[in-house]
């Protein structure tokens, strides 16, 4: 009998359909059976000896909720009857009504939580804690979608358990050491992360949108042309990169797509039609590496009148110093079309990008200055220093791509202006292992801002840590003294002033945390919650900040 190795993950859900991702132990037919008689089935496909299915569920009624079960070749495999899963309520698919509001929870950077009987050195996992709260009160408030903004797995920072598993496969004294080396080792990371009972149940009942960031492959992935050239001389790099892209396509990217998009995807169709799709997925990953513009990882999701654009800010970078851009021309055109192509179609625009657009002022100025040095504004010696500093200090956010920073600022200002402007434009980001809120202004505009309220919402980590020195640095980065220092750096680099200004309206906050946007009509409310240990070793989510973004 086929067994359920991983999942189910409820990925896509709209008013009438859903998709559910599973991994099985062998080839089989995966079937989802809902309590109301709806459901769907799909044959598994094979990649690198693993068997997966993405089951489309159709015939759902808007504005309803139904529990579901998963069967493999007619044998029920979800929900398990035994502990620890017996303590969770049934997994459900909720299909929103057209006029429903939407609750979007988001964050990034999650180390896999240790086993329940082990000490957690970084404190309670915010997603585990969210799962426990929902399970304790199934009728209470829960997210309509989880937006996971990168670093779902850490290919370069593995746990002790994973390192013991790796050591049984190969010699860890040989590169890449304790980092993962191939597809099979990537599957270990996903097992470790997604077999956590709380996470497994949470992802089975709350839809999710995902995008990668650097640690899904390696720290500072694609930080510069010189960095990439160095990595390509490393013997283990090519296999790590291809395996990372392959595993991302299987475990994360496919579930981001709607049933209609999946039906039109030629690679997905080809993989499903062949007994073993490994070579097809590997060729796709190699093409993505050789020509990033040939592949689009970004995608769009609409939740009624809320539009979410998840933007790839890693794989499609243009790294040549005199053409440096966060997005290649095709990706930038796609983003403009999604933002401006149908004016008035949404009341709220959410731009998900793993890397913050608006940073603490000193950090922004330092990245802008460093980019100027690297492109030769102060000569070859300063350019060499700039590249060294860029790698040492992780200076590779939007500010380190000045033309892209300004292009995004111009796009947001254009989208947020005029009688058909949305109520809010929110840039959702993670990466920097703390949380903050900033509000943008455009001094060159007559009124100083678009009609929409524009905010940068940064929330990280879900489950990770930050050194004390970095905490102090981020706090200092917002200060008046830091702004003065930053202005000095930009003068040295001959950097023009940005067209947009911003002020911090909340934070910085440090800890394992989640932000939630509640959007209904043209109103928007923001909540930040942190996972904290309470009496008896239990964890709970405490509200740290709650505010209105739009009345």
N, C-alpha and C positions, 0 to 999 in steps of 0.2 A: 504494500500500500504506500502511496506517495505521502510524504510528511511535509508539513509546513516548516520551512527552515527560517524564514524571515517574513515579517509582515503580519497581517495586512496593513497597508498604508492607504488611507482614504486621501487621494491626491486632489483630483478635480471634482467640483460639485457646482452645478448651476440649478436653475429651476426645474429641469426635467431629466438631467443625466448626471452621471458621476463616473469616475474611474478608480479602481482599487488595484494596487500593486502588491504582488506576492512573489516569493521565491519558494520553489518546491524542491524536494530531494531528488526527483527524477522526472522525466517527461510525463505529462498528464494533462487533463483538462481541468482548469480552475473555474469554479462556478461560485457566484455570489447569489444567495437567495435571501430576499427581503421578506419581512413579516407581512407586507401587504401584497405579496405575490409577484412583485417586480423582481428583476435581477438581470443577470447576464453571465456569459461564459467565454472563455478563450483558451486555446491551446498554449502551452508553454513554448517559449523559444530558448535556444541554448547559446550561451556565450561562455567560453573558457571552462566548459564542464559544469556550469551552473544553469539552472532552469528557472526562468522567470515568466510571469504573465502579468499583463495589464488588462484587467477585466472591465469592459465598458458596461455600465448599468444604465438601462434606459427605461422609459415608461413611467418616470417618477412624476408626482404631482407637486406643483409649486406650493410652498407654504406648509409643507408637511414634514414629519419626521418618522422614520421607520428603522427598526433594528435589523441587523443582517447577520448571516452566518456565511462561512466560507467552506466549500467542499472541494476536495481534490479527488477526481475519479469517483464521485458519489460518496466518498468518505468524509464526514464532517471533521474539520481540523481547527475551526475557530467558531466560537470561543472555546478554549480548553476548559475542561471541567475541573481540573485540579488547581491547587494553590500554585502561585500567588494570584492567578488570573480569576479564580472564582470570587475574589472579593470585589471585582470591578463590575459595574453595570454593563448591560449589553452594548456592543458597538452600534452606532447609529449613523445614518445618512440624513442630514437635514437639507432640504431643498428650499431655498428662500423664495418668498413671494416677491413679485416685481417691486412693490412699494416698501419692502422691508428695509430697515437700516442695516448697517454692517459693522461688525466689531472686528477690528484687525489687530492682532497681537504680533509683535515683532521683536527680534533680537538677533544676535549672532555670537559666534565663538563659543562652541560647546565641546569641552573635553567630555568623554564618556564618563558617566558617573560610576564610582566603584560599587562593588557588591554591597548589599544592605548591611552586612556584618563587618565591613571594613571602614576605617577612618577616612573621611573625605578631607584632604588638605586644603581645599579651596572653598569649603562650605557647601550648603545645600544647593542642588541644581534647581534653577528656576522652573524648568519644564517639568521635572519630576514633581515639584511642589504644586505647580498648576494642575497636573494630572490628579494628584491626591485631593485637591480642593474640588475639582469637578466630580470625581468619583464619590466624594462624601455628600455632594449636593447635586445630583444629576439634573434637577429642574432649575438650578440656579444659573447665574450669568456665566457664559462661556464664550470664547472667541468663535466667530464664524469662519475665520481662516487664520492659520499661523504663517507668517512670512519670515523665513529663515534666511538671513542675509549673509551667509558665507561661513566657512570653517565648520561645516557639519562634521567633518572628520579631520584629524591632524596626521598627515602623512609623514611629517618630519618630527613630531613630538609624541611618540608612542608611550603607552602605559607600561608598567612593569609586567602585567599579565601578557600583553601583546609581545613584549620583548622576550619573555620566556618562550612563547609560541614561535616567534621568529628564530630563536636560537636552536630550536629543534629542527628547523628547515635548512639553516645555513650558518656560516661562520660570521658572527657579528663584528669581528675585528676587521672584516673586509667591507669596503664601501658598498652600499650606503649605510652600513652599520645598523643602528636601531631604527632608522627610517624604513618605510616600506619600499620594496623593490619591483613588485610586479602585480598583475591583476589579482592573483589569489590572495596576496597580502592586503590589497585594498578591501577585498571582501571581508577579511578579518576585522578591519576597522568598522565597517558597517554593521557586522554582527555585534561587535562589542558595544556600539552606540545604540543600535535599534532593538537589541534583545533585552535591554533594560525594561523590566515589566511595566513601569509607569509610562515610559516613553512609548513602548509598543502599543499600549492601550490608547494613550493620548492620540498618537498618529493614526490609529484605526478609526477614530471617531471625530476628529477635527481636521478638515481639509488643510493642505499645506502647499505653499509656494516656496521654491528653493532656488538659490543661485550660489555658485562657488565664490570663494575668495582664495587668497594665496596658500593658506595651509592645507587646503584640499589637494594641493600639489607640493608646494614648498614655500617657506617664508620668502616674501618679496618677489614672488613669481612675476616675471616680466617687468622688473623695476627699470631696466634700461637696456639699450642695445649692447653695451659693453658687458653687462651682467649676463645677458643671454648668450653672447659669444663665449664667455668663460664656461657657462654651464654646458654648452654643446661640446666642449672638449672633455667633459667628465664622462667616463665610461658608462656609468649607471643612469645618466640623466634621461636618455631617450626612452628607455623602458619605463622609468618612473612616470614620465610625462604621458606617454601613450596609454599606459595602464590607468593613470589618473583620469584622462579624458574618456576612456572607454567605460570605466566604472561610474563616472559622473553621468554619462549618457544613459546607462542602464538604471542606476539607482535614483537619480534625481531628475534629469532633464525630461525623460519620457513622461513622467507624472505631471510635469508642468503644463503639458499640452492638453487641449480640449479633445474630445472624441473626434470632432471634425478635423482638427489639425493632425491628429494621429492617423486618420484614414488617408490623408493626403501626403503623408511623410514617406518618401520612396525608400529610405533606409529601413525604417520600421517594417514596411511591407516586405522588403527583401529578406530581412532577418527572420521574419515569421514564416517565410516560405521555404527556407532552407533548413536541413537537419542541424547544421552547426553554423551559427552566424558570426563566429569569432573573427574570421578573416575579414568579413565585411565591416564589422565595427572597428577593427584595428586599422583598416584602410581609411575609414572615415576619420579616425583620430589622427592618423599620419597626415591626411589632407588638411585637417584643422591646424596642425602644427606648421606645415609648410606654407599654407595660405590661409591665415586667420579670417580674411574677408570672405572666404568661401562658405563659412559656417556661421549661423546665427544662433547664439545661446540666449539672447534676450527674448522676452515674450511679453504679451499683454494679457491681462485678465480684467474683465469688467464685472462688477458686482452692483447690478442696478445702475445707478448714476454715480458710482465710484469707479474710477479707472486706476488700475495699478499697472505700472510699467516697470518690469524687472530688467535692469540694464546690466549687461556684462561689462564690468570695468576692469577685467583682467586679461582675457584671452585675445581681444581684438585691438589691443593697443598698437599704435604706430610708434616705434622706438627710435627711429633715426633722429638724431638730435635736432637737425634743422627742420624736421617735419613732425616733431613729437606731438602725439595726440592720445587722449584717453580712449577715443572711439575712432575707428577707421571711417572713411567717408561714407561707405554704405551703411554702417551702423548709425552714424549721425543723421543721415537722411531718414532712416527708419524711425528714429526717435522723433524727429521733427514731424513726420507724417502722423505718428500715433498721438502726438500732443496737439497738433494744429489741424489735422485733416478733417475733423467734423466738429466745428465750433459749437459750443453749447450742449454737447452730448453728455457732459458730466458735470456734477456739482463739486466734486473733489478729485484732485489729481494727486496720486501717490507715485513718486519716482523712487523705486528701490534700487540703490546702488551700494554695494558692500562698503565702499570707501566714502567717508563724509565729504560733501561738497564744501561746507563752511566749517572751518576748524578754529581752535583758539588763535587769536590774531598773531601771536608770535610764531606759532607753528606754520600758519599760512605764509607769513612773510619769509620765514626761513626756507620753506620749500620753493617759493617763487624765486628767491635770491639764488638758491642752489641750482635751480633750472637755468637761470641766466649764466651762472658760472660754467655749467656743463656745456652750454652751447657756445662758449668762448667769449662772452662779453668782456671778461677781464684778462684774456690771454690763456695760453696753453697750460701754464703752471697752475693757475686758479681752476682751470677745467679739470685737471687731474685731481686736485683737492676736492672739487665739487662732486666728482664721481665717488671718491672715497667716502665723503660725508654722506652722500645719498644712500649708500649701502649700509653704513654703520648706524645711521639714525632713522632709517626707514622713511626717507623723504620721498614718498611716491603716491601721494593722494592727488585729488583733483588740482590742488594748488601747484603741484609739481608739473602739471601740464597746462601752462597758462592759457594757451589758445582755447583749449577745451573747457577750462573753467569759465572763460568769458563767453564761449558759445552757449554753455548751459545757462549762464546768467541771462543772456539775451533771449534765449528760448523761453525761459520761465517768465521773464518780464512780458514778453509778447503774449504768451498764453494767459497770463493773469490780468490782462488789460482789456477794457472795453465792456460793453453792456452784456456780453455773453460769457464773461469770465467766470470761472468757478469760484466758490466761496473760499477754498483753501488750496494751496499747492504745498504739499509736504514732501520733503526729500528724506527718505528713510534710510538710515545707514547704521553700521556697526563698526567692527575692526579695532577700535582704539581702546577697548576694555574700560570704558566708563560711559556715562550717559550725560547728555546735556541738551538744551533747547536753545536755538538762536532764531531771531527774526531778521529778515532781510529788508533792506531799503535801497532804492536807486536814487542817489542825490541828483543826478542829471535830469531826472524826470520832474515835471512841473510840481507834482504833488509828493514826490519823494518815494513813491511806491506804486505798484500796480493796484488794481481794484481788489484782487484776491489777496488774502493773507498768506505770506510765503514764509515757511519755517523749515529749518533743518532739525530733524529729530534723530538723535544718535543714541542707540541703546546697545550696550555691550558690556560685559559678556553675559551669556546665559549661564555658563558654568566654566569659569576660568579665574585667573588671578592677574594682578598687575603689581609690579615692584613699587615699593614706597618712593623711590626716586622718580619714577614716572608719574605717580600721583602728584608729587610736589611740582613736577614740571608742568603738568597740565593745569594745575591750579594757577601757577605763576603765569602761564601763557595767556590768561585773560586779563591780567592786571595792567594798570596804566604804565608801569615801568616796562613791562614786556612789550607793550605797543610802541613805546619810544625806541626800545632796542630793535624791534622789527622794522621800524621806519629807517633806522640807520642801515640795516642790512639791505633793504630794497634800494636805498640811495647808492650803496656801493655796487649793487648789481645792475643799476640803471633800469630798474623795473618800473613800468607805468603803474599808476594806481588802478586798482580794480574798479569796474563800473558799479559794483554793488558794495554796500556796507552792511554790517550786521552787528547786532548786540545780543549778548547772552541774556536770556530771560529765565533760565533755570539750570541748576547744576554748577559744577560737575558733581555727579553722584558715582560712588564706587561700590561695587558689590555684584552679586549674581542677580540679574534683573530682567524684567520685560516691560515694554511699553505697550499700551493698548489704545488705539484710536476708536472711538465710537462715533459713527457718522450716520446721521439721519436727516433727510432733506438737505438743507444747507447749513445745518449745525454740525459742529465738530467738538468733541471733548477728548482730552488726553489724560491718561492715567499712567503713572510709573509705579511699579511694585517691585520690591526686593524680597528675595528668599532669605529668611532668617531662622535660626534655630531657636526653639522655645523650650519650655520645661519638658523633661522626658526625652529630649533628643529629637523631638518632632520638628518639622519645618513648616513655616507658613509664609504666605505672601503678604507683606505689609505695604500699605499705600504710602508712598513717599511724597508724591506730588499728584494733584489733580487740578486741571485747569480747562477753561473754555478757550478753544481756538477760534471758533465762530459761533455766535449766539443762535 
